[in-house]
Amino acid sequence: MSREKIIEIATKEIGTKESPPNSNKTKYGAWYGFDGYAWRAQFVSWVYDQAGSPIGKVDDPKGYRDCQSAYNHWKATGEITTKPQPGDIVLYDWNGDGRCDHTGIFQAWVKEGSSFNAIEGNTAVGNDSDGGMVMLRQRSVQFVRVFVSLKVLGSDVVPPSANLVKGDKGSAVADLQKMIYDLGYPITVDGDFGNETFAAIKQFQKDNQLQIDGIATPSLIGLLQQAIAKKEAPDKKITTGVFLKKGLSGAAVVALQKALIRKGAQITPDGVFGNETYLVVIDFQKANGLDPDGISGPETQTALGIK
């Protein structure tokens, strides 16, 4: 079976590093024809080829080397899915800016609909998109731009809806939540369209005399964007980086806040690094002999037990 073969081949590559270090030189790039180039997409293209299911021309005859161009291509061909299966491709958007930054191969759900494992090339802890190694990474759906189920695998694609509804997950949901949060509604920015997000949308609809159904249609998202523009709210970005600071939001911030709570802090785990979180981080740093700069860097996160 092609999917099983894809996972089998990709798994055997775990631990492979570019050589020499920091060169982007790999057997995947040599095979692809662009050795020395960022190889995250070339790795996926190589695995599919070795499994007997070549991707075909996207950027080049052997597959894809740019994540954003691949997204545009597969969106046009109708190969984007909301129900990923082992062996499908995943494209990530780390910053919530609508641009794809990284890619890998979906292996399996860790927590269905929330977190999953993926086999990725050109990655490392602390350098997600240019780390120089093939690794098995655990990821949150919050940072997924799209999952891709290629027609070459002969699977039925479940296309995404234009609406965001209860049960949806991913970066588009996180973007929606950030807008709702910036408008003053109590909500956690975690990329999971659950009861809290559903209730917040219904409240926004009620406040603006709209049909109250809890569905984020394109037109409702447009109204949220218009309301944000009027308020001139700051642009908050999701982050997956090692350094977390005031103004950021997302799952990494939720993890930080929960770690602070475990250490005795009185704080709301809302996923937004605001003034409350900033002051609590400073207090924790002072109490643990760290530089009290209010930034959660590697030393602070280690002291908090964040892995």
MOKA-V526458 format. One record per backbone hydrogen bond with DSSP energy under -1.0 kcal/mol. NH is the residue of the N-H (numbers start at 1). CO is the residue of the C=O. E is the energy in kcal/mol with one decimal. If there is no record, write none. Layout:
NH,CO,E
NH,CO,E
This chain:
5,1,-2.1
6,2,-2.6
7,3,-2.2
8,4,-2.4
9,5,-2.7
10,6,-2.5
11,7,-2.5
12,8,-1.6
14,11,-1.3
15,134,-2.8
16,13,-2.4
18,132,-1.9
19,25,-2.3
23,20,-1.2
30,26,-2.0
31,27,-2.1
32,28,-2.3
33,29,-2.5
34,29,-1.4
36,24,-1.6
37,34,-1.4
43,39,-2.5
44,40,-1.2
45,41,-2.4
46,42,-2.6
47,43,-2.5
48,44,-2.3
49,45,-1.9
50,46,-2.7
51,47,-1.8
52,49,-1.6
53,48,-2.7
58,60,-1.2
58,63,-1.4
59,63,-2.2
60,63,-2.2
63,60,-1.8
70,66,-1.7
71,67,-2.2
72,68,-2.4
73,69,-2.3
74,70,-3.0
75,71,-2.3
76,72,-1.7
77,73,-1.7
79,74,-2.6
81,147,-2.3
82,158,-1.9
87,106,-3.2
88,85,-2.4
89,148,-2.4
90,104,-2.3
91,146,-2.7
92,102,-2.7
93,143,-2.6
101,92,-3.1
104,90,-1.7
105,119,-2.4
106,88,-2.8
107,117,-2.7
108,117,-1.2
110,115,-2.5
111,115,-2.0
114,111,-2.9
115,111,-2.0
116,139,-2.4
117,108,-3.0
118,137,-2.5
119,105,-2.4
120,135,-2.7
123,133,-2.3
127,124,-2.1
131,122,-1.3
134,16,-2.3
135,120,-2.6
137,118,-3.1
139,116,-3.2
141,114,-2.7
143,140,-1.7
144,141,-1.8
145,91,-2.8
146,91,-1.5
148,89,-3.4
149,79,-2.6
153,150,-1.7
154,151,-1.9
164,216,-2.4
167,193,-3.1
168,165,-2.5
170,191,-2.0
171,144,-1.9
174,170,-2.0
175,171,-2.5
176,172,-1.9
177,173,-2.8
178,174,-2.4
179,175,-1.7
180,176,-2.1
181,177,-2.9
182,178,-2.5
183,179,-1.2
184,181,-2.1
185,180,-1.9
189,270,-1.9
190,188,-1.3
193,168,-2.7
194,192,-1.9
198,194,-2.4
199,195,-2.6
200,196,-2.2
201,197,-2.5
202,198,-2.0
203,199,-2.0
204,200,-2.3
205,201,-2.8
206,202,-2.4
207,203,-2.8
208,204,-1.5
209,206,-1.5
210,205,-3.3
213,211,-1.1
216,164,-2.6
217,215,-1.3
221,217,-2.5
222,218,-1.8
223,219,-1.8
224,220,-2.2
225,221,-2.4
226,222,-2.2
227,223,-2.3
228,224,-2.4
229,225,-2.4
230,226,-2.0
231,227,-1.9
232,228,-1.6
233,228,-1.3
239,249,-1.0
244,296,-1.9
247,273,-3.0
248,245,-1.8
249,237,-2.0
250,271,-2.5
254,250,-1.9
255,251,-2.3
256,252,-1.8
257,253,-2.8
258,254,-2.5
259,255,-1.9
260,256,-2.1
261,257,-2.1
262,258,-2.0
264,261,-2.0
265,260,-2.5
270,268,-2.3
273,248,-3.2
274,272,-1.8
278,274,-2.3
279,275,-2.4
280,276,-1.9
281,277,-2.6
282,278,-1.9
283,279,-2.2
284,280,-2.4
285,281,-2.6
286,282,-2.5
287,283,-2.1
288,284,-1.1
289,286,-1.1
290,285,-3.0
293,291,-2.3
296,244,-2.8
297,295,-1.4
301,297,-2.6
302,298,-2.3
303,299,-2.2
304,300,-1.5
306,301,-3.0
